[in-house]
Amino acid sequence: MSTQDFAELQLFITGPTFIRPEIREAGLLPEFGHRDSENNKRFKPIMANLKTLAGCADDFHVIILNGSGSSAMEATVRSLVADDETVLNVSVGAFGDLYHKMAVVNGKKAQQLKFAPGSAIDLAKLEAALTEHKPACVTFTHNETSTGVTNDLRAVCALIRKHGALPLVDGVSIFGGAAIDLSGSGAATYATSTQKSLALPAGFGILFASEEAIEKAKAVKNKGFATDINAQLGRASKSQTLTTPNCTLANQMCVQLDYIVNTEGIDKRFARHQQMRAMVADFVAGLPGFELLAPEGHRSPTLTAVRVPAGVTVAELKKVKEAMRAKGFLFDPGYGKLNTDLEEKGQRVLIRLGHMGDITPAMLAAYLDALKPELLK
Ligand SMILES: Cc1ncc(COP(=O)(O)O)c(C=O)c1O
């Protein structure tokens, strides 16, 4: 094997995403002991900066779990849904379905409310489902990565709260790319991961858990080991992880979060994401037969899904992917299962453009310039 065989592609997929050279270099910082004072030098600022980025204070605990976003999501299902309670899983796409699957495979009493791909959560339909199922917890996706649809975090949480349930939110593909205002959001838990808008390698799930969630979890049985948020918090309150962390990633995360909060600045970061969303919308407007999937007001700042013209096939999009690879980019020819379903139904298929993390407007402009002729072929 030769490391020369590994292509250096710029990733415009929806995560993992581009990692700045400085953060690749930070992967060379020293290994450390996770029960030693060296651990605190990394994880104390990591946790403080995560709170700043989330827009919360001591009203939320930060728990860092080995694994990925799914690990944080599964921990909420295991720790917060008791055996005699119902969880309502609201889905606007593949990742809403994933939260439902986690509830089902963990033996929870789960109901699902599903919306068509490209739609956001319809509050009237959600209200009807809340009235019908009387759930103790409701899961939903803040930013649906398969379709580029963003749900209104505050409005959805408020409605769930009105019905006395706990909102458990999947924010995997938006955290770090938009203001969350977690303290005022109404969420009981908010799960995310490192490899999307934080522009780090994958390897940790990140869970923000309110005091109320922590209290409730104390009475829930059979929470598992690493999925038990009370056990996790025992270590997190000492700025540690429950199980041995990936020290390479912790070093990179410490450097990256310091950069995001203290060098780039979070307002600038969020504004840059909005600028890139607008660039992609303008690009799509200039492509005959192409159309944004998400409705106005629900368009993700971190990724965009686009309907391609009728008649364009998944096989043709895979050729675009290879043409873009030859130009040094990784293109996303749509979420696999969704495109297969759309193609089978004779409907227009999708491509996705990731514009998250540390991708700059200049990088995106170069990518779009390279992509345009391939899409118009
Ligand atoms: C919205 C959303 N939720 C959950 C996940 C699963 O996260 P992970 O792959 O980090 O476990 C993803 C991954 O793409 C996602 O985009």
The ligand as an SDF file (V2000), in Angstrom:
LIG
                    3D

 16 16  0  0  0  0  0  0  0  0999 V2000
  -29.2860   14.9890   10.7170 C   0  0  0  0  0  0  0  0  0  0  0  0
  -28.4180   13.8350   11.0630 C   0  0  0  0  0  0  0  0  0  0  0  0
  -28.7100   13.1100   12.1460 N   0  0  0  0  0  0  0  0  0  0  0  0
  -27.9620   12.0740   12.5310 C   0  0  0  0  0  0  0  0  0  0  0  0
  -26.8780   11.6770   11.8000 C   0  0  0  0  0  0  0  0  0  0  0  0
  -26.0570   10.5280   12.2500 C   0  0  0  0  0  0  0  0  0  0  0  0
  -24.8930   11.0770   12.7500 O   0  0  0  0  0  0  0  0  0  0  0  0
  -23.5300   10.2330   12.8680 P   0  0  0  0  0  0  0  0  0  0  0  0
  -23.2270    9.7230   11.5020 O   0  0  0  0  0  0  0  0  0  0  0  0
  -22.5780   11.2650   13.3890 O   0  0  0  0  0  0  0  0  0  0  0  0
  -23.7890    9.1620   13.8390 O   0  0  0  0  0  0  0  0  0  0  0  0
  -26.5230   12.3880   10.6440 C   0  0  0  0  0  0  0  0  0  0  0  0
  -25.3820   11.9740    9.8180 C   0  0  0  0  0  0  0  0  0  0  0  0
  -25.2460   12.3420    8.6900 O   0  0  0  0  0  0  0  0  0  0  0  0
  -27.3160   13.4860   10.2870 C   0  0  0  0  0  0  0  0  0  0  0  0
  -27.0130   14.1940    9.1960 O   0  0  0  0  0  0  0  0  0  0  0  0
  1  2  1  0
  2  3  1  0
  2 15  2  0
  3  4  2  0
  4  5  1  0
  5  6  1  0
  5 12  2  0
  6  7  1  0
  7  8  1  0
  8  9  2  0
  8 10  1  0
  8 11  1  0
 12 13  1  0
 12 15  1  0
 13 14  2  0
 15 16  1  0
M  END
$$$$
